[in-house]
Amino acid sequence: MDRVARLEDWYRRVYIDGDFDAVGTLFTDSTRAEGLMDGMQVGPEDIAVFAMALVHLVEKPRFRIVKAIESGDWLSALIECEAERPEDGTPLRVMGQLMARFDGESIAEAYNCFDFVSFFEQLGLLPAHTVAIGMSGQQIC
């Protein structure tokens, strides 16, 4: 299975099928991922908890890898994530990027950048236009 197919399979198993035990199947034991939470490097066990919390916020999660580029041991992917708000079925859409270095079949290091501000705005957990409010210098409450 090529790297893009492995990544797609992993996202399907973890985020769609809810198989949180599958998180470790794509990583080495010493893998550290950056970018999921500010200032933190997380390992497979943390990613499983993160994924579980995220999946419980939405219904009908789905994703697609929009673009992927491989160079040597590196894979870069642009990922579109969609779901629905549980209380009213409103569609949610978030974009993200992943850069990962593979060691054989496993990810040895990963760098993530997902638009969590937009995600939490769409869920109603942050005010609309949070980025614009912050850019104006106003405190976001």
DRENSEMAR-939677 format. One record per residue: x, y, z of N, C-alpha, C in turn; residue number from 0. Coordinates in steps of 0.1 Angstrom, whole numbers, always signed. Layout:
REM residues N
<<X Y Z> <X Y Z> <X Y Z> NUM>
...
***
This chain:
REM residues 141
<<+9 -12 +0> <+0 +0 +0> <+9 +12 +0> 0>
<<+6 +22 -9> <+15 +34 -9> <+11 +43 +2> 1>
<<+19 +53 +4> <+18 +62 +16> <+4 +69 +17> 2>
<<+0 +74 +5> <-13 +81 +5> <-24 +72 +9> 3>
<<-24 +60 +3> <-34 +50 +6> <-33 +46 +21> 4>
<<-21 +45 +27> <-20 +42 +41> <-26 +53 +49> 5>
<<-24 +66 +46> <-29 +77 +53> <-44 +77 +52> 6>
<<-50 +75 +40> <-64 +75 +38> <-70 +63 +46> 7>
<<-64 +52 +46> <-69 +40 +54> <-69 +44 +69> 8>
<<-58 +50 +74> <-57 +54 +88> <-68 +64 +92> 9>
<<-70 +74 +84> <-81 +84 +87> <-94 +77 +87> 10>
<<-97 +68 +77> <-110 +61 +77> <-112 +53 +90> 11>
<<-101 +45 +93> <-103 +36 +105> <-104 +44 +118> 12>
<<-97 +55 +120> <-97 +62 +132> <-109 +72 +133> 13>
<<-110 +81 +123> <-120 +92 +124> <-134 +88 +119> 14>
<<-135 +78 +110> <-148 +74 +105> <-153 +62 +112> 15>
<<-145 +51 +113> <-149 +39 +119> <-148 +40 +134> 16>
<<-141 +50 +140> <-139 +51 +154> <-130 +40 +161> 17>
<<-121 +35 +153> <-112 +25 +158> <-99 +32 +164> 18>
<<-101 +37 +176> <-90 +45 +182> <-78 +36 +185> 19>
<<-79 +23 +186> <-68 +14 +188> <-59 +14 +175> 20>
<<-64 +18 +164> <-57 +18 +151> <-47 +30 +150> 21>
<<-48 +39 +160> <-39 +51 +159> <-25 +47 +158> 22>
<<-21 +38 +166> <-7 +34 +167> <-2 +26 +155> 23>
<<-11 +22 +146> <-7 +14 +135> <+1 +22 +124> 24>
<<+0 +35 +124> <+7 +43 +114> <+20 +49 +120> 25>
<<+22 +48 +133> <+33 +56 +139> <+43 +46 +145> 26>
<<+56 +51 +146> <+66 +44 +154> <+63 +47 +169> 27>
<<+69 +39 +178> <+67 +41 +192> <+72 +55 +196> 28>
<<+82 +60 +189> <+88 +73 +193> <+83 +85 +185> 29>
<<+73 +83 +177> <+68 +94 +168> <+62 +105 +177> 30>
<<+66 +117 +173> <+60 +129 +180> <+54 +138 +168> 31>
<<+42 +142 +171> <+35 +150 +161> <+33 +164 +167> 32>
<<+35 +174 +158> <+34 +188 +163> <+22 +194 +155> 33>
<<+16 +205 +161> <+6 +213 +155> <-8 +210 +158> 34>
<<-11 +199 +165> <-25 +196 +169> <-29 +205 +181> 35>
<<-20 +207 +190> <-22 +216 +201> <-10 +225 +203> 36>
<<-13 +238 +205> <-2 +248 +205> <+9 +244 +215> 37>
<<+21 +244 +210> <+33 +242 +218> <+35 +228 +224> 38>
<<+27 +218 +218> <+29 +205 +223> <+33 +195 +212> 39>
<<+42 +186 +216> <+44 +174 +208> <+37 +163 +214> 40>
<<+29 +155 +205> <+21 +145 +210> <+25 +131 +204> 41>
<<+24 +121 +212> <+27 +107 +207> <+14 +100 +203> 42>
<<+15 +88 +198> <+3 +80 +194> <-8 +79 +205> 43>
<<-4 +78 +217> <-14 +76 +228> <-22 +89 +229> 44>
<<-15 +101 +228> <-22 +114 +229> <-31 +116 +216> 45>
<<-26 +112 +205> <-34 +113 +193> <-47 +105 +194> 46>
<<-47 +94 +200> <-59 +86 +202> <-69 +93 +210> 47>
<<-65 +99 +221> <-74 +107 +229> <-79 +119 +222> 48>
<<-70 +126 +215> <-74 +138 +206> <-85 +134 +196> 49>
<<-82 +123 +189> <-92 +118 +179> <-105 +115 +185> 50>
<<-105 +108 +196> <-117 +104 +203> <-125 +117 +207> 51>
<<-119 +127 +212> <-126 +139 +216> <-132 +146 +204> 52>
<<-124 +147 +193> <-128 +153 +181> <-140 +146 +175> 53>
<<-140 +133 +174> <-151 +126 +168> <-164 +127 +176> 54>
<<-163 +129 +189> <-175 +130 +197> <-181 +144 +196> 55>
<<-174 +153 +190> <-180 +166 +188> <-189 +167 +175> 56>
<<-188 +158 +166> <-195 +158 +153> <-202 +145 +150> 57>
<<-210 +146 +140> <-217 +134 +134> <-213 +133 +119> 58>
<<-213 +121 +115> <-210 +118 +100> <-197 +124 +95> 59>
<<-186 +121 +103> <-173 +127 +98> <-169 +120 +85> 60>
<<-163 +128 +76> <-157 +123 +64> <-145 +131 +60> 61>
<<-137 +127 +51> <-125 +134 +47> <-122 +130 +33> 62>
<<-113 +138 +27> <-107 +134 +15> <-94 +141 +14> 63>
<<-84 +134 +8> <-71 +140 +6> <-72 +147 -8> 64>
<<-71 +160 -8> <-73 +168 -19> <-61 +168 -28> 65>
<<-49 +169 -22> <-36 +169 -29> <-26 +162 -20> 66>
<<-17 +155 -26> <-7 +148 -19> <+6 +149 -27> 67>
<<+17 +152 -21> <+30 +152 -27> <+40 +144 -19> 68>
<<+47 +135 -26> <+57 +126 -20> <+71 +130 -25> 69>
<<+80 +131 -16> <+94 +134 -19> <+103 +126 -10> 70>
<<+110 +116 -15> <+118 +108 -6> <+110 +102 +5> 71>
<<+114 +104 +17> <+106 +98 +29> <+95 +107 +33> 72>
<<+92 +118 +27> <+82 +128 +31> <+69 +127 +23> 73>
<<+58 +129 +30> <+45 +130 +24> <+39 +143 +29> 74>
<<+34 +151 +20> <+26 +163 +23> <+12 +161 +18> 75>
<<+2 +164 +26> <-12 +162 +21> <-21 +174 +26> 76>
<<-29 +178 +16> <-39 +188 +19> <-52 +180 +21> 77>
<<-58 +181 +33> <-70 +173 +37> <-82 +181 +39> 78>
<<-93 +177 +33> <-106 +184 +35> <-114 +175 +45> 79>
<<-118 +180 +56> <-126 +173 +66> <-140 +179 +66> 80>
<<-150 +170 +66> <-164 +174 +67> <-171 +166 +77> 81>
<<-182 +172 +83> <-190 +165 +93> <-203 +173 +94> 82>
<<-211 +169 +104> <-223 +176 +107> <-224 +180 +122> 83>
<<-230 +191 +125> <-232 +195 +139> <-243 +185 +144> 84>
<<-241 +179 +156> <-250 +170 +161> <-264 +175 +164> 85>
<<-265 +188 +169> <-277 +193 +173> <-287 +197 +162> 86>
<<-281 +200 +150> <-290 +204 +139> <-286 +199 +125> 87>
<<-276 +192 +124> <-272 +186 +111> <-265 +196 +102> 88>
<<-262 +208 +107> <-255 +218 +99> <-242 +213 +94> 89>
<<-239 +214 +81> <-226 +209 +76> <-214 +217 +81> 90>
<<-203 +210 +84> <-191 +216 +88> <-180 +213 +78> 91>
<<-171 +222 +75> <-160 +219 +66> <-148 +226 +71> 92>
<<-137 +218 +72> <-124 +224 +76> <-113 +218 +67> 93>
<<-103 +227 +65> <-91 +222 +57> <-79 +221 +66> 94>
<<-70 +212 +63> <-58 +210 +71> <-47 +205 +62> 95>
<<-35 +206 +67> <-23 +200 +60> <-15 +192 +70> 96>
<<-9 +182 +64> <+0 +173 +72> <+13 +172 +64> 97>
<<+24 +173 +71> <+37 +169 +65> <+42 +158 +74> 98>
<<+46 +147 +68> <+50 +135 +76> <+63 +129 +70> 99>
<<+72 +125 +78> <+84 +118 +74> <+82 +103 +78> 100>
<<+83 +95 +68> <+81 +80 +70> <+94 +73 +73> 101>
<<+94 +63 +81> <+105 +54 +84> <+99 +40 +80> 102>
<<+101 +36 +68> <+95 +24 +63> <+80 +26 +61> 103>
<<+72 +18 +67> <+57 +19 +66> <+51 +29 +76> 104>
<<+59 +34 +86> <+54 +42 +97> <+58 +56 +96> 105>
<<+50 +65 +102> <+53 +79 +103> <+63 +81 +115> 106>
<<+74 +87 +113> <+84 +89 +123> <+83 +103 +129> 107>
<<+78 +113 +121> <+75 +126 +126> <+64 +132 +118> 108>
<<+56 +141 +124> <+45 +147 +117> <+43 +161 +121> 109>
<<+39 +169 +112> <+36 +183 +114> <+22 +186 +108> 110>
<<+13 +191 +117> <-1 +193 +113> <-4 +208 +114> 111>
<<-13 +212 +105> <-19 +225 +106> <-33 +224 +101> 112>
<<-42 +224 +110> <-57 +224 +107> <-63 +236 +112> 113>
<<-74 +241 +105> <-81 +253 +109> <-91 +250 +120> 114>
<<-86 +249 +132> <-94 +246 +143> <-103 +258 +147> 115>
<<-98 +270 +144> <-106 +282 +147> <-119 +281 +140> 116>
<<-118 +279 +127> <-130 +278 +118> <-139 +266 +123> 117>
<<-133 +255 +127> <-140 +243 +131> <-148 +247 +144> 118>
<<-142 +253 +154> <-149 +257 +166> <-159 +268 +164> 119>
<<-157 +277 +154> <-167 +287 +150> <-179 +279 +145> 120>
<<-177 +270 +136> <-188 +263 +129> <-196 +255 +140> 121>
<<-189 +250 +150> <-196 +243 +161> <-204 +252 +170> 122>
<<-201 +265 +169> <-207 +275 +179> <-200 +276 +192> 123>
<<-187 +271 +192> <-179 +271 +204> <-170 +284 +205> 124>
<<-169 +290 +194> <-162 +303 +193> <-171 +313 +185> 125>
<<-170 +326 +188> <-179 +335 +180> <-175 +336 +165> 126>
<<-185 +339 +157> <-183 +340 +143> <-173 +351 +141> 127>
<<-165 +349 +131> <-154 +359 +127> <-144 +361 +138> 128>
<<-140 +350 +145> <-130 +351 +155> <-117 +357 +151> 129>
<<-113 +353 +139> <-100 +358 +134> <-101 +373 +132> 130>
<<-112 +378 +125> <-114 +392 +123> <-114 +400 +136> 131>
<<-121 +394 +146> <-122 +401 +159> <-108 +402 +165> 132>
<<-100 +391 +165> <-87 +392 +170> <-78 +402 +162> 133>
<<-80 +402 +149> <-71 +412 +141> <-75 +426 +144> 134>
<<-87 +429 +150> <-91 +442 +153> <-85 +446 +167> 135>
<<-79 +437 +174> <-73 +440 +187> <-83 +437 +198> 136>
<<-95 +433 +195> <-105 +431 +206> <-102 +417 +212> 137>
<<-105 +416 +225> <-104 +404 +232> <-115 +395 +228> 138>
<<-112 +382 +226> <-123 +373 +222> <-127 +366 +235> 139>
<<-140 +367 +238> <-145 +362 +250> <-155 +351 +247> 140>
***
